[in-house]
Structure formats: C-alpha cells, structure tokens
Amino acid sequence: MINLNSAEMKKKHCSVGSCSLLLGILLFVLVPAPLAGQQYEASWESLNSRPVPQWFGDAKFGIFIHWGLYSVPAWAPANADIGVYAKYAEWYWYRIHDDSEAGKLFRAYHNNTYGADFKYQDFAADFKAEHFDPAQWAELFGKAGAKYVVLTSKHHEGFTLWPSEQSWNWNSMDLGPHRDLCGELSTAVKAAGLHMGFYYSLYEWFNPLYKKHPGKYVDEHMIPQMKDLVLRYEPDVLWTDGEWDHPSETWKSTEFLSWLYNESPVKDRVCVNDRWGSETRGKHGGYFTTEYGLVHHEEGVNLQQKPWEECRGIGTSFGYNRIETPENYSSTEQLLELLIQTVAAGGNLLLDVGPTADGRIPALMQQRLLDLGAWLQVNGEAIYETITWEGATKTKDVASVYYTRKGNDLYLLTTQWPEQALSVEGIKRPEKVQLLGFSGTVKTSFKGAKLSIQPPAVSPPTFNVSGAWVFKLAGAL
C-alpha cells in the first residue's frame, strides 16, 4: 500500500499510544453537501473545491478488506525488525523478487515452502473463497458499528475481484472462486444499510503493458477499468493507491475525477482519497489519508484543510498473515483508544480485516470487531456525527482524556477509569451530566467556567463495556 521507494526512509513509526499528539492537531472541517449540477473542470484547482460529502465525516468508522491471491500464502515476517511496511502480506509477490532485507525473508520462506520454481500465479488455483458468505460479512460489519466498507477490488498484483475485461483470465470470475466477489459483497453491504466502497491500485507491479507503455496502460487498461468498477457497482468510496510511480498528469487523474464528479451515477455522493499521483497526498483529491499512524505528506502541509482518515490492520498486515499470534494483534483497548483519539482529532478510522483464501474472517478479528460494536452500541453518540472541540486545548492535559462535540453537547471520553475528579474548563454550566451506560446520578460542581465531575463509586464493567467511558455534558457549549 505504500511507496516503497521513499516513504520507508522518510516516515517514522507512530504507535497507538504516541499518536495522540500528532492526531490532535488534525482538525476536521465540516463541509456542506456538493451543489447539485455543479460542474468541475479537469484541474486540481477546480476538483479540490468539491466538498467531501457530508456522510463521510459523519460515519467515523469503516472496515477495510484486503483479499486476493496473497491470501493463499498469507505470510509476512510479522516479528522481524524490518519496519512497518515490510510486514505487509499483500506484498508477497513483489517481495519474493525483491533484494531488500524483507525480500530475502519472503524469498527464503517461499522457496522453502513451495519451491523456487513455484510461480505466484499458481496460487490462483487455491484462492477458492468456498466459505465466503457476503451476508455474514455484512452482518458482522454492521454489528461492529461500521458505517462503510472498502474492499480491495484490485491490489498491486493486478488480480481483480470482479470480471474485468481489462484483466481477462486474471480475475476471480475466470480463475479461483469463479465468482464476482465485488458484486456479491456490494449487494450484501448495501442491503445491510452500509456505504460500499472499493480500493483500487492505479499501478500493477508486473503488468507488461504498464512496464513498457505507461501511457497506453492508463488509456487502455486503468481508466476503462475504474469506470467499469464505478458503473457496475456505484460505490460511495473510491480509494486509490499505488500512485507514487508517476505524477497525476501521467495517470490522467484530473480527467478521470472530472468524469466521476460530473457524469458518473455517483457524482453527488462518492468520496475519494488523496492518492492520485506522486505529488498529491495531502494536497489534492478528496480526504487525506494516514496509514499505521504515519502521515504521508510533505512537511508543512496543512491537514486542517480536509477531512482525513487513518487506515491500519488489526495486526501487522493488511492482508491475512497466518503466522500472526494474539501478541501481533492490537487489543480491544488499544483499538478503542485509536478510534477515540482519531475521531476526537476530526478523523475517520478505516480498520482492516484480512480474510483467508477460503473466505473466512479470522475469529480473533471478528472478536475485536464485535468488541468495538458492543462499545459503540452504548457510546456511539459520542463518535458518530461529531466534530472536534477546539476548547480541548484549554483543558488540563490528561493523556487518557479526549473530547468530541455535537451541537451544544460536549462529550468527555476517557480510556482510563478516573480514580479522582475530572475537570473541564471553558464551558457553560451543563444542563445535565450523564455517564453513558450508567443509570445513576453523576455528582458535579461548577464554578466560573470550570466543571468538576466526580466519577461514581462503581465497578465500571458492571454497567458498560470496559476499555473507555463517556461523560455527556448536555448543553455545555
């Protein structure tokens, strides 16, 4: 998913616990819905003026899915000290031909397991998806509290999960499952009331046309393929990647986006990200993207200009890695804090699952999603349709305390059960202070513009899902 050439050298890892300072500076800007009938020219100046549709900023939580032929070997060196991106199992085909330290590990595993003569293309026979149940997936994502889903329609390997004419005999209808995986999941997700989207890689590692004639590849392969994806399934999200090889002019990104915004059947509701050319991240396109806590933008870029989204896996990889253990997975508490601190800073969280080649979502991933859903069932009003509270910078600096706001209501979210009174400054006297999920009274005192909240003397798990708690300050703003 990442620019192999430069990003690994330039970006530094930011863990869940240390991201709050970084994420705290990223403020979400509410924007109106696009104007019906407005036309956008094929220029970044014009395209950047299009507001990101309101539904995206309200949704806050989505599910990413990385699924393809790489789900068959399903391997990456999860415990090696080789950097974040080198642990991506979905890069398997590239890595077994790569001379980097990571590549040596991948190649040694491949040769020892399958033999040096075993070609990546041969994995297609074992990518069967025989246990894929799109309705079950959609039900799980709904129970997780997610509001949108983004499936890899095509990763950098070029294998498509729909019957694409441009990928003849290299797609899930012609090979492997012999099913339209994009279409089946899209139908199920929409039926469940969620927004459906697709990840699409602009480039393909080993496509001969791309390697010899990038311009012809764009005209004859990439753009027709993207338009086919949009026209067939009418997605609400188009999440591009693999843009780093060329500037957006080579990819003809502005021409495509002009069509998408002006003529496509999803022109008024579709959301796109910022991965449209080697110069576009954090500057052009739709919402800005970060990955595993890393901000992929040039220094000095103002991330307050657009809505933004953090994407990462539950474990060390986006694609399924079968050697990962529970120690490689983020705990429920860590994922809750990641969701809360991201939303408090104005962003969305796109949390990835990596299904197995036979179409199952690993049980531990399902459990993490269900844990998040149980928490959101009680506390979701502090997440969905909220914005940042600028007054949070004026309050006492407590690492485990975050704020969101909705209208005149303020929410205090804490990832540690408070053992002493909590203080909030710069507000009005609330009409009511409530601990979500708790039916008893919360004692407070108010003096000047400062509120003091006395936590109830109860055992938190007896009234709420453990991991994080929310105090609602009704009418405090």
Stockholm file with secondary structure:
# STOCKHOLM 1.0

chainA/1-477         MINLNSAEMKKKHCSVGSCSLLLGILLFVLVPAPLAGQQYEASWESLNSRPVPQWFGDAKFGIFIHWGLYSVPAWAPANADIGVYAKYAEWYWYRIHDDSEAGKLFRAYHNNTYGADFKYQDFAADFKAEHFDPAQWAELFGKAGAKYVVLTSKHHEGFTLWPSEQSWNWNSMDLGPHRDLCGELSTAVKAAGLHMGFYYSLYEWFNPLYKKHPGKYVDEHMIPQMKDLVLRYEPDVLWTDGEWDHPSETWKSTEFLSWLYNESPVKDRVCVNDRWGSETRGKHGGYFTTEYGLVHHEEGVNLQQKPWEECRGIGTSFGYNRIETPENYSSTEQLLELLIQTVAAGGNLLLDVGPTADGRIPALMQQRLLDLGAWLQVNGEAIYETITWEGATKTKDVASVYYTRKGNDLYLLTTQWPEQALSVEGIKRPEKVQLLGFSGTVKTSFKGAKLSIQPPAVSPPTFNVSGAWVFKLAGAL
#=GR chainA/1-477 SS CCCTTTHHHHCCCCCTTTHHHHHHTCCCCCCCCCCTTCCCCSSHHHHTTSCCCHHHHHHCEEEEECCSGGGTTCCCCTTSSSCSGGGCGGGHHHHTTCCSHHHHHHHHHHHHHTCTTCCGGGGGGGCCCTTCCHHHHHHHHHHTTCSEEEEEEECTTCCBSSCCGGGTTSBTTTSTTCSCHHHHHHHHHHHTTCEEEEEEESCCTTCHHHHHCHHHHIIIIIHHHHHHHHHHHCCSEEEEECCTTSCHHHHTHHHHHHHHHHTSTTTTTCEECSCSSTTTTTTSSSSEEEETTEECSCTTCCGGGSCEEEEEESSSCSSCCTTCCGGGSCCHHHHHHHHHHHHHTTEEEEEEECCCTTSCCCHHHHHHHHHHHHHHHHHGGGTTTCBCCGGGGGSCCCTTEEEEEETTEEEEEESSCCSSCEEEESCCCCSEEEETTCCSCCEEEEETTEEEEECCSSCGGGTSCTTCEEEEEETCC
#=GC SS_cons         CCCTTTHHHHCCCCCTTTHHHHHHTCCCCCCCCCCTTCCCCSSHHHHTTSCCCHHHHHHCEEEEECCSGGGTTCCCCTTSSSCSGGGCGGGHHHHTTCCSHHHHHHHHHHHHHTCTTCCGGGGGGGCCCTTCCHHHHHHHHHHTTCSEEEEEEECTTCCBSSCCGGGTTSBTTTSTTCSCHHHHHHHHHHHTTCEEEEEEESCCTTCHHHHHCHHHHIIIIIHHHHHHHHHHHCCSEEEEECCTTSCHHHHTHHHHHHHHHHTSTTTTTCEECSCSSTTTTTTSSSSEEEETTEECSCTTCCGGGSCEEEEEESSSCSSCCTTCCGGGSCCHHHHHHHHHHHHHTTEEEEEEECCCTTSCCCHHHHHHHHHHHHHHHHHGGGTTTCBCCGGGGGSCCCTTEEEEEETTEEEEEESSCCSSCEEEESCCCCSEEEETTCCSCCEEEEETTEEEEECCSSCGGGTSCTTCEEEEEETCC
//
